[in-house]
Amino acid sequence: MADRKHGVPAPPTESTVRSEDWDGRVLQRESFHRVLFVDVDMTELVNEGSTFEECTFSSVRFNVSEHRDAQFLNCTFKRCSLFDAAFHGCKLTGSMFDGCTYGLLKVDGGDWSYVGLPGADLRNCTFDGVRLREADLTGARFESATLARCDLTGAWLREADLTKCDLRGSDLGDLDPYTAKLNKAIIDPVQATTLARAMGLEVRG
């Protein structure tokens, strides 16, 4: 399993939900603490404002699920499928993803600070207006993805592939143009100036 940032261990769980069918279930402001979810089908689940704190999801299917104003705090996602899942205004601070699939994942707003997505294949996924401060995106693949209007201050982007990624409006924070792949990435004029300065160029009007 991929290590959490700074080697912090995953929280222990205290109860287990195994092999249940939550397909199409509606969760409204429910609360789960240190629960281990194993092989649970959450396809097309609708989550309105529920909280999962220090939970672990193992081989859980979140395909086409929708989460609005929900919280996944310091959770662990192992070998989960998030195909076409949508997160609107959700808080996932400190959560870790390992060995998951994300095709067409959509994230609109919310706080994903300190999230671990090292090596994640996020091609064609969308993050719009998301706080990603100090997120571990080491080696993540964002080819043809959208990372628009995001706060990437302090994010780890070493060896991240941002080829053809739409970065417009994002605070690129500590992005090092020499250690990330930026071929044909889409940026705005302010970002162009920031990257030019990071490359040691002198920008004049």
TIMAR-165194 format. One record per residue (C-alpha): x, y, z; chain; residue in three letters. Coordinates in steps of 0.25 Angstrom, whole numbers, plus 5000, padded with zeros to 4 digits. Layout:
BEGIN
NODE;X;Y;Z;A;ALA;
...
***
This chain:
BEGIN
NODE;5000;5000;5000;A;MET;
NODE;5005;5014;4997;A;ALA;
NODE;5010;5022;5009;A;ASP;
NODE;5002;5033;5015;A;ARG;
NODE;5009;5047;5015;A;LYS;
NODE;5020;5047;5025;A;HIS;
NODE;5018;5033;5028;A;GLY;
NODE;5006;5035;5037;A;VAL;
NODE;4999;5021;5039;A;PRO;
NODE;4984;5019;5035;A;ALA;
NODE;4974;5020;5047;A;PRO;
NODE;4970;5006;5052;A;PRO;
NODE;4955;5002;5050;A;THR;
NODE;4946;4997;5060;A;GLU;
NODE;4934;4991;5053;A;SER;
NODE;4932;4985;5039;A;THR;
NODE;4922;4985;5028;A;VAL;
NODE;4924;4974;5018;A;ARG;
NODE;4919;4970;5004;A;SER;
NODE;4906;4979;5006;A;GLU;
NODE;4898;4984;4994;A;ASP;
NODE;4896;4999;4996;A;TRP;
NODE;4893;5001;4981;A;ASP;
NODE;4884;5014;4980;A;GLY;
NODE;4883;5016;4995;A;ARG;
NODE;4881;5030;5000;A;VAL;
NODE;4889;5035;5011;A;LEU;
NODE;4885;5047;5018;A;GLN;
NODE;4894;5053;5029;A;ARG;
NODE;4898;5040;5034;A;GLU;
NODE;4910;5038;5042;A;SER;
NODE;4921;5027;5042;A;PHE;
NODE;4933;5026;5050;A;HIS;
NODE;4945;5016;5049;A;ARG;
NODE;4936;5007;5040;A;VAL;
NODE;4943;4997;5031;A;LEU;
NODE;4935;4995;5018;A;PHE;
NODE;4939;4983;5010;A;VAL;
NODE;4934;4979;4996;A;ASP;
NODE;4921;4988;4998;A;VAL;
NODE;4914;4992;4985;A;ASP;
NODE;4911;5007;4986;A;MET;
NODE;4908;5009;4971;A;THR;
NODE;4898;5021;4969;A;GLU;
NODE;4898;5024;4984;A;LEU;
NODE;4893;5038;4987;A;VAL;
NODE;4900;5044;4999;A;ASN;
NODE;4895;5057;5005;A;GLU;
NODE;4903;5063;5016;A;GLY;
NODE;4908;5050;5023;A;SER;
NODE;4921;5048;5030;A;THR;
NODE;4931;5037;5029;A;PHE;
NODE;4942;5039;5039;A;GLU;
NODE;4955;5031;5040;A;GLU;
NODE;4948;5020;5031;A;CYS;
NODE;4954;5010;5022;A;THR;
NODE;4948;5006;5009;A;PHE;
NODE;4954;4993;5002;A;SER;
NODE;4949;4989;4988;A;SER;
NODE;4937;4998;4990;A;VAL;
NODE;4929;5002;4977;A;ARG;
NODE;4926;5017;4977;A;PHE;
NODE;4922;5016;4962;A;ASN;
NODE;4913;5027;4958;A;VAL;
NODE;4910;5031;4972;A;SER;
NODE;4908;5046;4976;A;GLU;
NODE;4913;5052;4989;A;HIS;
NODE;4908;5066;4993;A;ARG;
NODE;4914;5074;5005;A;ASP;
NODE;4919;5061;5010;A;ALA;
NODE;4931;5058;5019;A;GLN;
NODE;4942;5047;5017;A;PHE;
NODE;4951;5051;5028;A;LEU;
NODE;4965;5044;5029;A;ASN;
NODE;4959;5032;5022;A;CYS;
NODE;4966;5021;5014;A;THR;
NODE;4962;5016;5000;A;PHE;
NODE;4968;5003;4995;A;LYS;
NODE;4965;4997;4981;A;ARG;
NODE;4952;5005;4980;A;CYS;
NODE;4945;5009;4967;A;SER;
NODE;4941;5023;4966;A;LEU;
NODE;4936;5023;4951;A;PHE;
NODE;4928;5035;4948;A;ASP;
NODE;4926;5038;4963;A;ALA;
NODE;4923;5053;4967;A;ALA;
NODE;4927;5060;4979;A;PHE;
NODE;4921;5074;4981;A;HIS;
NODE;4926;5083;4992;A;GLY;
NODE;4931;5071;5000;A;CYS;
NODE;4942;5071;5010;A;LYS;
NODE;4953;5060;5009;A;LEU;
NODE;4964;5065;5017;A;THR;
NODE;4975;5055;5020;A;GLY;
NODE;4969;5044;5013;A;SER;
NODE;4978;5034;5005;A;MET;
NODE;4975;5027;4992;A;PHE;
NODE;4983;5014;4988;A;ASP;
NODE;4981;5006;4975;A;GLY;
NODE;4968;5012;4972;A;CYS;
NODE;4961;5015;4958;A;THR;
NODE;4956;5029;4955;A;TYR;
NODE;4950;5029;4941;A;GLY;
NODE;4942;5042;4939;A;LEU;
NODE;4943;5046;4953;A;LEU;
NODE;4937;5060;4956;A;LYS;
NODE;4940;5068;4968;A;VAL;
NODE;4933;5082;4969;A;ASP;
NODE;4938;5091;4980;A;GLY;
NODE;4941;5086;4994;A;GLY;
NODE;4954;5083;5002;A;ASP;
NODE;4963;5072;4998;A;TRP;
NODE;4975;5078;5006;A;SER;
NODE;4986;5067;5011;A;TYR;
NODE;4979;5057;5002;A;VAL;
NODE;4988;5046;4997;A;GLY;
NODE;4987;5042;4982;A;LEU;
NODE;5001;5038;4979;A;PRO;
NODE;5002;5031;4965;A;GLY;
NODE;4987;5033;4963;A;ALA;
NODE;4982;5031;4948;A;ASP;
NODE;4973;5044;4948;A;LEU;
NODE;4973;5045;4932;A;ARG;
NODE;4961;5052;4928;A;ASN;
NODE;4956;5055;4942;A;CYS;
NODE;4951;5069;4946;A;THR;
NODE;4955;5077;4959;A;PHE;
NODE;4949;5090;4959;A;ASP;
NODE;4950;5100;4970;A;GLY;
NODE;4956;5090;4979;A;VAL;
NODE;4965;5093;4991;A;ARG;
NODE;4977;5083;4989;A;LEU;
NODE;4987;5090;4999;A;ARG;
NODE;4999;5081;5002;A;GLU;
NODE;4992;5069;4995;A;ALA;
NODE;5001;5058;4991;A;ASP;
NODE;5000;5057;4975;A;LEU;
NODE;5014;5051;4973;A;THR;
NODE;5014;5044;4960;A;GLY;
NODE;4999;5046;4958;A;ALA;
NODE;4994;5046;4943;A;ARG;
NODE;4986;5058;4939;A;PHE;
NODE;4987;5056;4924;A;GLU;
NODE;4975;5064;4918;A;SER;
NODE;4969;5066;4932;A;ALA;
NODE;4964;5079;4938;A;THR;
NODE;4970;5085;4950;A;LEU;
NODE;4963;5099;4949;A;ALA;
NODE;4962;5109;4960;A;ARG;
NODE;4969;5100;4970;A;CYS;
NODE;4978;5104;4981;A;ASP;
NODE;4990;5095;4980;A;LEU;
NODE;4999;5103;4990;A;THR;
NODE;5009;5093;4996;A;GLY;
NODE;5004;5082;4987;A;ALA;
NODE;5014;5071;4984;A;TRP;
NODE;5015;5070;4969;A;LEU;
NODE;5028;5064;4966;A;ARG;
NODE;5027;5055;4954;A;GLU;
NODE;5013;5058;4952;A;ALA;
NODE;5008;5058;4937;A;ASP;
NODE;5000;5070;4934;A;LEU;
NODE;5001;5068;4919;A;THR;
NODE;4989;5076;4912;A;LYS;
NODE;4983;5078;4926;A;CYS;
NODE;4975;5091;4928;A;ASP;
NODE;4981;5098;4939;A;LEU;
NODE;4975;5112;4937;A;ARG;
NODE;4971;5120;4949;A;GLY;
NODE;4979;5111;4959;A;SER;
NODE;4989;5115;4969;A;ASP;
NODE;5001;5106;4965;A;LEU;
NODE;5008;5108;4978;A;GLY;
NODE;5021;5101;4978;A;ASP;
NODE;5020;5095;4964;A;LEU;
NODE;5034;5092;4959;A;ASP;
NODE;5033;5093;4943;A;PRO;
NODE;5046;5084;4943;A;TYR;
NODE;5041;5072;4951;A;THR;
NODE;5026;5072;4945;A;ALA;
NODE;5022;5069;4931;A;LYS;
NODE;5015;5081;4925;A;LEU;
NODE;5015;5078;4910;A;ASN;
NODE;5003;5086;4904;A;LYS;
NODE;4997;5089;4918;A;ALA;
NODE;4987;5100;4917;A;ILE;
NODE;4990;5112;4926;A;ILE;
NODE;4986;5127;4927;A;ASP;
NODE;4995;5139;4926;A;PRO;
NODE;4997;5140;4941;A;VAL;
NODE;5002;5126;4942;A;GLN;
NODE;5011;5128;4930;A;ALA;
NODE;5018;5139;4937;A;THR;
NODE;5019;5131;4950;A;THR;
NODE;5025;5119;4942;A;LEU;
NODE;5034;5128;4934;A;ALA;
NODE;5040;5133;4947;A;ARG;
NODE;5041;5119;4953;A;ALA;
NODE;5050;5116;4941;A;MET;
NODE;5059;5128;4944;A;GLY;
NODE;5053;5137;4933;A;LEU;
NODE;5052;5151;4935;A;GLU;
NODE;5038;5156;4931;A;VAL;
NODE;5037;5170;4926;A;ARG;
NODE;5025;5178;4921;A;GLY;
***
